[in-house]
Amino acid sequence: MRCMNRNCIPMEWKCDGERDCGPHDNTDEANCKLSGTVVAMHRIPGKEGSPRPVLIKFLRMDTKISLLRKKKAINEALKVRIGDDITKLNQGLLNRLYQHDNVISSWYFNGHVYGSDEEGTRHRSIIQFLLLVAGIEQNPGPDQSNKKNLKIVHNNVCSLLPKLDLINNELHEYDIICISESHLDKSITDDQIKLNGFHKPIRLDRNRHGGGVTIYIKNSLHFIIRNDISVSNLELLWVEVRNCSNEKFLVGVLYRPPNSNSNIWDLFSESVDKALDCNLPIFLCGDFNCDMMSNSSNSFKKLLNRLNLENVVWESTNFTTQTGTCIDLCVTNRKNLIKSVTVLTPICSSHSPVSVEISFKTFKQHSFKRQIRDFKRADYEGLKNQLNDTDWDDVVFNSNNINDVYMNFVKTFESTVNRYIPTKTITVRPNDKPFMNNLIRNKIRHRNRIHHKAKTSNNPDHWKKFREIRNEIISLVRKAKDDYKCKLTSQLIDKNIPPGKWWRIAKSVSNFTKNRDSPPFLEHDGQIFIHPLDKSEILNNHFADIANIDIEPEIPDNNEPPPCHLNKFVITEKEILDQLKILNVNKPAGPDGISPRILKEVASFISKPLTKLFNMSLSVKQVPLLWKIAHVNPIFKGKDDNCAKNPGRYFRCELSGSCIPKQWRCDGNSDCGPGDSTDENSCSELLAKDACDAKTSFRCSVSNDCIYKGWKCDGEFDCGADDTSDENDCDADFCSYKEYECESGECIPLNWTCDKEYDCSDGSDESEAICTL
């Protein structure tokens, strides 16, 4: 914004409670509406064992002054310490921020922390910078949702296959990845270019020497390929995407070769017109090879204006040593849905990836912290001595209630273990690549800084340095992946490796197991559910409903005594000890949180109380409630291959992914499973298309194929493998395959049909239905 003294300051500095225009100019703080007292707050790390400090930014300076005037009274009443000297905190914050992945540089000046991000944008004040690097909400509170804005990225990669590792490494966080100039053909299979966490790629190939577009869509999104709005002779691919909130929108990727003739814009206009008729938000990205920053693009700008589309990329995306051009674009008919547009650093070609964040929400799996045992620092000798000295009868078996007894055992055992086996907190990052290391991360940050410098100065030396570092990163990523595979391969030689781990490594190295498809979506009450929690709730309610009984059955009157009682069984200490010694230490802990590794290590010291506990359970004929609880996780086992091997005889359900025989379609019953009735959709069109004329054709009962009626009962199986219905229910007297059966039942030679002579008594051998086949 422009101040009264003609100074120009960033717009976000307006109404921040501080005068930034100058000592005698308060233009930036004028006409500010008071929307709240606190703008943002954040708790930062403090000294170990001491309360963590809290940074608070107020909307107006007078609020801060009013609070500081009452500092002494507040400190005495609330037992807190309030201060405005945060120089030491700033210095510690600088050290931590400089190590952050999104931070290029940071500095302290005049009571503020300044910093610049990867895109070169400068940020001022501690709170603004914390909001940038930590993703902190302005009113922090518990995060009740893991739904975030959906992100689309486009990149011209100039040959996809050799650069797949780089794309998987640097663009995996995006929900939709659009690729232009993929350079693929039919010889490259989908499995060769598949990205983990994404559906199989949607492709529109040209050849291995140029062109082609590809789209990757995250498993958390549902999509439909819209070939109906595509046009021939144009490398434009459309998909209709549906997010976890059942909101629909169209995503397209275009590649327009340079020096194309003007007819390509007519084809482009035709396809976009079809897309606009769908009445959905459109986000079309691609390499248009039309520089939006030059006058030569005026005709294209007029075309976008006529189609009610607007471009949102207005900076250079393709760089050479001399110039930069804005040819990688993203156009939309709903600009209000776009939250941000970012031109990223080039990763594998001269084209910069273009990222677009839209306001549609999607489910994202974030990193999380987990507390685990630090077995390397465990004091097993001290633990065994403490368990040996424990008076179990006094601390555990002091009640007649089996649940109280077991809870006493768990609490006593856990408190003892906590004293001798410490815990540590680890961060689990599900999206991290296993071969990533700090060297590659530092090189990526260095590359981004050099690219920003080269883009700003346009110095040939800077561009040369950038290309050198970019090529070095490519080599490092490929080498790190090869080293990781070699490490896994060497582990297979270890004879002490557990069988389960051995097979997991063998499968990951050899790739001799087929890739399983992502878990299917569920349709319920006309809506498609994608989020795992929503699907679990629907399945749980379904199985709970089918297990309910409207009328309770009568309990049979059986007065015969049972053949034996539980209290007659006695478990010995040796039996318990034998079971503890064969525990698999690689198995996870149960609901009680006791690790099998610890149980096996101290087996001889807890076998006695466990024996008494099991015998008590048998004698009172009760099982502790905690033993009835289990961690149950539904695991998607993948889909069978019948639909892939025999698509003519099997039907793939669209939502559940089940594969059913084709004759089950349109039979009046929903055979796809709960929440999926796609096998009963479009039945009228199917029956009209595949209807068999009873006079001339025969419907096979298994394959559902329609064959020539004369092939029935001809001594040969014509319906296909595993289908003999055309030779069933045949009388002894039937026409051979060299004869034609008249409707009157007569048999005549096949060459007598359609010879303009009536050889059947009813004339059916010359009927129009026969002669037009």
Salt bridges, closest charged atoms under 4 A:
ASP16 OD2 - ARG124 NH2 2.23
GLU18 OE2 - LYS57 NZ 3.79
GLU18 OE1 - HIS112 NE2 3.23
GLU18 OE1 - ARG124 NH1 3.92
ASP20 OD1 - ARG124 NH1 2.30
ASP101 OD1 - ARG445 NH1 2.54
ASP117 OD2 - HIS123 NE2 3.32
ASP165 OD1 - LYS481 NZ 2.64
GLU170 OE2 - ARG447 NH1 2.90
ASP175 OD2 - LYS364 NZ 3.36
GLU181 OE1 - HIS183 NE2 3.29
ASP190 OD1 - ARG203 NH1 2.83
ASP205 OD2 - ARG203 NH2 2.64
ASP228 OD2 - ARG226 NH2 2.86
GLU235 OE1 - ARG206 NH2 2.83
GLU240 OE1 - ARG226 NH1 2.60
GLU240 OE2 - LYS248 NZ 3.99
GLU270 OE2 - LYS274 NZ 3.90
GLU310 OE2 - LYS335 NZ 3.09
GLU315 OE1 - LYS455 NZ 3.68
ASP328 OD2 - HIS351 ND1 2.92
ASP374 OD2 - ARG377 NE 2.84
ASP393 OD1 - LYS612 NZ 2.76
ASP432 OD2 - ARG441 NH2 3.57
GLU472 OE2 - LYS443 NZ 3.21
ASP483 OD2 - LYS479 NZ 2.92
ASP517 OD2 - LYS639 NZ 3.99
ASP525 OD2 - HIS524 NE2 3.30
ASP578 OD2 - LYS574 NZ 3.00
GLU601 OE2 - LYS384 NZ 3.56
ASP641 OD2 - LYS514 NZ 3.19
